Amino acid sequence: MPTPMIEVNHLNKVYGSTQALGDVSFQAEAGEILGLLGPNGAGKTTTMRILSGYLPASRGTAAIDGFEVHQDPMAVRQRIGYLPESPPLYPEMSVAQYLNFVAEIKGVSAGDRPQQVKKALLSCGLEDKAKTLIRKLSKGYRQRVGIAQAIVHDPPAIILDEPTVGLDPRQIIEVRKLIQQLAGERTVILSTHILPEVSMTCNRVVIINRGNVVATGSLDELMTQLAGGYRYELEVRGEKTQIEAVLSSILSQEATTLAWGDPLNKDLDLTNLYRLHLTLPGSEDLGATISRRLIEAGLDLYEMRRNRDNLEDVFLKLTTQEDITPEARPAPVPSPDPAAPDSDTPAPTNP
């Protein structure tokens, strides 16, 4: 089995008495876009800083292309491109000058630099901005320059921290397309607290809450596992015992919740008109079968509504749960550095 491009095992980070990461583990395969999703302060930025070699972990390991981040930091830096939430730009440089400077400090040979800068400009749609001073660019184009500096040395892995924050809707769409184009040949880790970012860009998602991974998988897998099945609201007219008999022939009583609402006779001047609430676990949609069987039995189906948790519902469930118990949380480890705890806003850094 091939080694994952990015492998994180039991990362823990403690600042003094504050635990920023409890136990974070995940993998990213070559060529995929992995979304790191969580509310502000969940630990996403701390995780990315550790992956980029900017911070040491208190416990656990992180590896890029088989190289452990803190054992082989130079090998790791050659294999990653990192875009913090605030791009490390020099406003008085032109775009081309800046990318050439970044290529030099990232170890690209003088002979290869012009070609690598040209390739980064082309990949990020910056060809016509090469001679423009960075301070004259819009925020959307500055974000493109930030991504260009992350790929100018042609790394196999790219780490992007909130790459669309502060952009207008059109710029967000353009940056999403750019990120999708970068995948395939490269592995991309994308940190965000914006749900559409994940659903429109990522192949898989890791959801972090309070420094711990609470779910991981593709969006389809997460929805199947965590969406809580389908809920139906029906208005049916007929004998109550007959309605129950029809539904019982379709549904598993052990797995189904059936609740009777108030009779609707008074509102519509009809006899034996009931509102029912059905909750079915799992991913199977039985709506068509339910409606067909009720009608075939001679019952009057006045209304049927179907609901299911969406990605936002799942995200809120996972990120509003009570914190893990003290017994389940890894014991704090003294931190070797005095840096401030994770705020999902990266500290100033050079490219």
C-alpha positions in Angstrom: 0.0 0.0 0.0 1.5 3.4 -0.9 2.4 5.8 1.8 -0.1 8.7 2.3 1.2 12.1 1.2 0.3 13.6 4.5 0.0 11.5 7.7 -0.9 12.9 11.1 -0.9 10.7 14.2 -2.1 11.7 17.6 -1.0 15.3 17.5 -1.3 17.1 20.8 -0.4 20.7 21.5 -0.4 22.4 24.9 0.5 26.1 25.6 1.1 26.3 29.3 -2.1 25.1 30.9 -4.1 25.6 27.7 -4.7 22.6 25.4 -5.0 23.6 21.8 -5.0 20.1 20.3 -6.0 17.0 22.2 -5.7 14.1 19.8 -5.7 14.8 16.1 -5.1 12.0 13.5 -5.8 11.9 9.8 -4.3 11.1 6.4 -4.4 12.7 3.0 -3.7 10.7 -0.1 -1.7 11.9 -3.1 -3.8 14.1 -5.4 -6.8 14.7 -3.1 -8.2 17.8 -1.6 -8.8 17.3 2.1 -10.9 19.8 4.0 -10.0 20.6 7.6 -13.4 21.9 8.9 -14.2 23.3 12.3 -15.4 26.5 14.1 -13.1 29.3 14.9 -10.6 28.3 17.7 -11.1 24.5 17.0 -7.4 23.9 16.4 -7.2 24.1 12.6 -4.5 26.7 12.4 -2.4 25.0 15.1 -2.6 21.8 13.1 -1.4 23.6 10.0 1.4 25.4 11.8 2.7 22.0 13.0 2.4 20.5 9.6 4.4 23.4 8.1 7.1 23.1 10.7 6.3 26.5 12.2 5.3 25.0 15.6 6.5 21.8 17.4 3.9 19.4 18.6 3.8 18.6 22.3 3.1 15.0 21.4 2.4 12.9 18.3 3.9 12.9 14.8 3.2 14.5 11.4 4.8 13.4 8.1 4.9 14.8 4.6 5.7 12.4 1.8 7.3 10.0 4.3 9.4 12.7 6.0 8.7 13.5 9.7 8.1 17.2 10.1 10.5 17.8 13.0 13.0 15.2 12.3 13.6 16.2 8.6 12.4 19.8 8.5 14.3 20.8 5.4 13.1 17.8 3.4 9.5 18.7 4.5 9.8 22.3 3.5 10.9 21.3 0.1 7.7 19.3 -0.3 5.1 21.7 1.0 3.7 25.0 0.0 2.1 27.0 2.8 -0.4 29.8 2.6 -1.3 31.3 6.0 -4.6 33.1 6.4 -2.8 36.4 5.9 -0.6 36.0 2.8 3.1 36.9 3.5 3.4 39.5 0.7 5.8 42.4 0.1 3.6 45.2 -1.3 6.4 47.2 -2.9 7.5 44.3 -5.1 6.0 43.4 -8.4 4.3 40.0 -8.6 7.1 38.5 -10.7 9.8 40.0 -8.5 8.2 38.6 -5.4 7.8 35.1 -6.9 11.4 35.1 -8.0 12.5 36.1 -4.5 10.4 33.4 -2.9 11.7 30.8 -5.4 15.2 31.8 -4.5 14.7 31.4 -0.7 13.0 28.1 -1.3 16.0 26.7 -3.0 15.0 26.8 -6.7 18.1 26.9 -8.8 18.9 30.1 -10.7 18.5 28.3 -14.0 15.1 26.9 -13.1 13.7 30.1 -11.5 12.3 31.8 -14.6 10.5 28.7 -15.7 9.0 28.1 -12.2 7.9 31.7 -11.8 6.3 31.6 -15.3 4.5 28.3 -14.4 3.2 29.7 -11.1 1.9 32.8 -12.8 0.2 30.7 -15.4 -1.3 28.3 -12.9 -2.8 31.1 -10.8 -4.0 33.3 -13.7 -1.5 36.1 -13.0 0.3 36.4 -16.4 -1.1 39.9 -17.0 -0.2 41.0 -13.5 3.5 40.0 -13.5 4.8 43.5 -13.6 2.1 45.0 -11.3 3.1 46.1 -7.8 1.4 43.9 -5.2 0.0 46.9 -3.3 -2.1 47.8 -6.4 -3.8 44.4 -6.6 -7.3 43.6 -5.3 -7.6 41.2 -2.4 -8.6 38.4 -4.7 -5.5 38.8 -6.8 -3.4 39.1 -3.6 -4.8 35.8 -2.6 -3.8 34.4 -6.0 -0.2 35.7 -5.4 -0.2 34.0 -2.0 -1.2 30.7 -3.6 1.5 31.2 -6.4 4.2 31.6 -3.7 3.1 28.4 -2.2 3.5 26.4 -5.5 6.5 28.3 -7.1 8.9 25.5 -6.0 6.5 22.8 -7.3 5.8 21.0 -4.0 3.7 17.8 -4.0 1.6 19.1 -1.0 0.0 22.4 -0.4 -1.5 23.7 2.9 -4.0 26.5 2.6 -5.3 28.2 5.7 -8.7 29.9 5.1 -7.8 30.7 1.5 -11.1 32.5 0.7 -11.6 34.6 3.9 -12.5 38.2 3.2 -13.1 37.7 -0.5 -16.3 38.7 -2.4 -18.5 36.0 -3.9 -17.0 36.2 -7.4 -13.4 36.1 -6.0 -14.4 33.0 -3.8 -15.6 31.2 -6.9 -12.3 32.0 -8.8 -10.1 30.8 -5.9 -12.2 27.6 -5.5 -11.6 26.8 -9.2 -7.9 27.5 -8.8 -7.7 25.2 -5.8 -9.5 22.4 -7.8 -7.0 22.9 -10.7 -4.1 22.5 -8.3 -5.2 19.1 -7.1 -4.5 15.9 -8.9 -0.8 16.4 -9.3 -0.7 17.8 -5.7 -2.3 17.0 -2.4 -4.1 20.0 -0.9 -5.2 20.5 2.7 -7.7 23.3 3.0 -8.6 24.7 6.3 -12.0 26.5 6.7 -15.0 27.1 8.9 -17.2 27.8 5.8 -19.4 24.8 4.9 -19.8 25.6 1.2 -16.0 25.6 0.9 -15.9 22.0 1.8 -18.9 20.8 -0.2 -17.8 22.5 -3.4 -14.0 21.9 -3.2 -13.0 18.9 -1.1 -12.9 15.1 -1.7 -12.9 14.3 2.0 -13.3 16.2 5.2 -11.9 16.1 8.7 -14.1 17.9 11.3 -12.2 19.2 14.3 -13.9 20.5 17.5 -12.1 21.7 20.6 -8.8 20.3 19.5 -10.1 16.8 18.6 -11.2 15.0 15.5 -15.0 14.3 15.8 -15.6 12.9 12.3 -13.7 12.1 9.1 -14.7 10.8 5.6 -16.2 11.9 2.3 -19.3 14.1 2.5 -21.5 11.2 1.3 -20.1 9.0 4.1 -20.6 11.6 6.7 -24.2 12.3 5.6 -25.0 8.6 5.6 -23.5 8.0 9.1 -24.5 11.2 10.8 -27.5 12.8 9.1 -30.0 10.8 11.2 -32.1 9.2 8.5 -35.2 10.7 6.9 -38.1 12.4 8.6 -41.6 12.5 7.1 -44.7 14.5 8.0 -47.9 13.1 6.6 -51.6 14.1 6.7 -53.6 10.9 6.1 -57.4 10.3 6.3 -58.7 6.9 7.3 -59.2 4.6 10.2 -56.3 4.8 12.7 -55.8 1.1 12.9 -55.7 0.8 9.1 -53.1 3.5 8.8 -50.9 1.8 11.4 -51.3 -1.6 9.7 -50.2 -0.2 6.3 -47.2 1.6 7.8 -46.3 -1.5 9.9 -46.1 -3.6 6.7 -43.5 -1.3 5.3 -41.4 -0.2 8.3 -39.3 -1.9 10.9 -40.9 -1.1 14.3 -37.6 -1.5 16.1 -36.0 1.2 13.9 -38.8 3.5 13.3 -40.4 6.3 15.4 -44.1 6.9 14.7 -45.8 9.8 16.4 -49.4 10.8 16.0 -50.1 14.5 16.0 -53.4 16.2 16.8 -56.4 15.2 14.7 -57.1 17.7 11.9 -60.8 17.2 11.8 -61.8 20.5 13.4 -59.6 22.5 11.0 -60.9 21.0 7.8 -64.3 19.6 8.9 -63.2 16.1 7.9 -63.4 12.9 10.0 -60.5 10.6 10.7 -57.9 13.1 9.3 -54.5 12.7 11.2 -51.1 14.2 11.1 -48.3 11.7 11.6 -44.5 12.1 12.1 -42.2 9.3 11.0 -38.5 9.1 11.7 -36.4 6.5 9.8 -32.7 5.9 10.4 -30.3 5.1 7.6 -29.9 6.3 4.1 -32.9 4.6 2.4 -35.6 6.9 1.2 -39.0 5.1 1.6 -41.1 8.1 0.8 -42.4 6.7 -2.6 -43.2 3.3 -1.1 -45.1 4.9 1.9 -47.2 7.1 -0.3 -48.0 4.3 -2.8 -49.0 1.8 -0.2 -51.3 4.3 1.6 -53.1 5.1 -1.6 -53.4 1.4 -2.7 -55.0 0.7 0.7 -57.7 3.3 -0.1 -56.5 5.9 2.4 -56.4 9.6 1.5 -53.0 11.1 1.5 -53.5 14.8 1.8 -49.9 15.9 2.3 -46.4 14.4 2.7 -43.2 16.2 3.5 -39.7 14.8 3.7 -36.8 16.3 5.7 -33.3 15.2 6.3 -30.3 16.8 8.1 -28.0 18.7 5.7 -24.3 19.3 6.1 -24.9 22.3 8.3 -27.1 20.3 10.6 -24.4 17.6 10.9 -21.7 20.2 11.5 -23.7 21.9 14.2 -24.4 18.5 15.9 -20.7 17.6 15.9 -19.4 21.0 17.0 -21.9 21.8 19.7 -21.5 18.6 21.7 -20.1 18.7 25.2 -16.4 18.6 25.5 -14.8 15.1 25.9 -14.6 14.0 29.5 -11.4 14.6 31.5 -10.7 10.9 31.6 -10.8 10.7 27.8 -8.6 13.7 27.2 -4.9 13.2 26.9 -2.9 14.5 29.8 -1.3 17.9 29.2 2.3 18.0 28.3 4.5 21.0 29.0 5.0 23.1 25.9 8.5 23.9 24.8 7.6 27.2 23.2 5.9 30.4 24.6 3.7 31.0 21.5 0.1 32.0 22.0 -2.7 29.5 21.8 -4.5 28.8 18.6 -6.9 31.6 17.5 -7.2 30.5 13.8 -5.3 33.7 12.9 -1.7 32.9 12.0 1.2 34.8 13.4 3.3 37.0 11.0 5.6 34.8 9.0 8.0 35.2 6.1 7.3 33.4 2.8 
